[in-house]
Amino acid sequence: MNYSELEAEILRLVGAAAEDGVRAFGEETVIRLVRPERFRDADEGELTADAWAALATACANVLTLSAAELRRELAVIDDGILADGDLDTEVLAVIQALEHWQGYLEQNGREEIYELAIRSIEDVDHEVSAVLDDFLATPDMATEYERIRRLLGPRADQRHRTHSA
């Protein structure tokens, strides 16, 4: 499967998923994307102390903050960016994941969940450098794709209801 096919399949999965599956996928994915070790080695001079504190707070509480609370934390982060156009890629990836999650919470938009899925694929690609002709050729990429399918697929809603009952 090439990258365009992968994007199309993820878009299809997000569009067809039950809301329970979308929410579960979003929660699991945003937690994975905002883990603190992703930005632990970033240059402290990229953000103000307040922005670093807001980033840490947003990441630690991503599933408990309301959309408004997360928006406020993101505003502090945005106001505290000191890097001149060259923000650390890991810090940027974490901020983008937080923004997508905030957008989902605010508007219940599946496009934000799609973006989280793509950021998750890109995160794995960054680690293993997937092959463009066969994006799922590496075990790590295939595993991430299967995680996405498992959480968003038609049986995901059924499994979620079974565990909730």
N, C-alpha and C positions, 0 to 999 in steps of 0.2 A: 504494500500500500504506500503510495507516494504521499507527500505532505498535503497536497490539495484534497486528495481522497480522504485522508485522515480528518482534515478540517470539516469536510462535508459530512462525514459520518458522526463526528462529535456534535455538529449542529443538529443533525437529525435526532440523535439520542437525547439531546437537551430538549428539543421541541416536543418529542413524543413522551418524555418521562412524566410520571405522576408527580404532583407537587411534593409529596413526602420524599420521593427519591431525589428530586431537585434540591430540596433543603438539606437532606442528609449528605448528598454529594458536595454541596457548597460548604457545609460545615467542615467536613473531613478535609476538603481540599484547601480551604483558607487556613486551617490550622497547620497543615503541612507546609504551605507557602510562607507563612509568617513566623516560622520557628526562629527564635533569637540567634541561634548559631549561624544563620545566614548572613547576619550583618555584624557579627562579633569582631571581625578583623577589619572592618571599615575604618577609615581615617576619621577620628573624632572631630576634625576640623570641617567636616562636610555639613554638619548641622550644629545649631546652637544647643546649649545644654537643655533648654526647654523643649526643643524639637526632639532630642534624643529621649527625653523623659516621656514625651507624648507618644513616640514610636514604641517604646518599651511598654507603656500602659496599653496602647491599642493592641499590640501583639498578645500581651498576657491576658487580655480580657475580650478578645475579639468576638467570642460567642455570647458574652453577657452584656456588652455595650449596645445601647439602642442605636438606631441610624443617626439620630441627632447627636448623641454622645460621640460616636465614631467620627461624624463630620467635624465636630469641634476639635478632636484630636488631630485629624488630618489637616485642619486649618493651621493649627500650631506648628505641625511638621512643615507644611508648605511655607509658612512665614519664616521658619527657621532654617531654610536651606541656604547654606553658605557657599556650596560648590558652584562654580561659574559654568554651568552647562555640562559638567562632567561628573555628575553624581555617581557614586559607586553603583555598579550594576546590581549587586545584591540588595543594597538599600532601595534602589529604584524598584526592583522586583517586589519587594515587601510592600512598599508604598502602593504600587499598582494593585496588588492583591487586596490590600485594605480598601482601596477606592472601589474596586469591583464589588467587594462584599458589602460595603456601605451602600452602593447603588442598588444592590439586590434587596437589602433590608428596607430601603426607602421606597422602592418602586416595584418590588417583587418581579424584577425584570429578568427573564431567562437569558437575555443577551449578556448580562453580567456573569451568569453562571457559565455560559459558553466561554467568555473571556477567562474566567478562572481555570477552566479545563485547558484552554490553550496555554495559559501561563504555566500550568502544571506540566504539560508536555514539553514546553520550552525549558523548564527547570531540569527535567530529566535529560533533555538534549544537551544542555549546557554541561552536564556531568559526563555523558557517554558519547557525544557526537554521533547522532543517528545518521544513517546512510540515506541520502535524499531519495534514491530510487526505491528503497524498501525501508521506510521509516520505522517499521516494527521489527527489523532484523536483529537488533540487540535485545538481549533478555530484559534489561531494565526498561526499555521503551515498550516492549510487548507487555510487561507486567503493569506498567502505568496505564496502557490502553485497556487492559483487562479490568483494572480497578475502575476506570471510568465506565466501561460497559456494565460491570457488575452493579455499580451504584445507580446508574441511570437507565439500565435496561428494563424491559417489561416485567421481569421477575423481581426487580428490586422493590417495587411497591408491595408486591405480594409478601416478600420476606419481611419487609418493615412492619406490615400489619400483623403478621404472625408473631413477631417478637414483641409487639406492643400489646397484644391481647392477653 
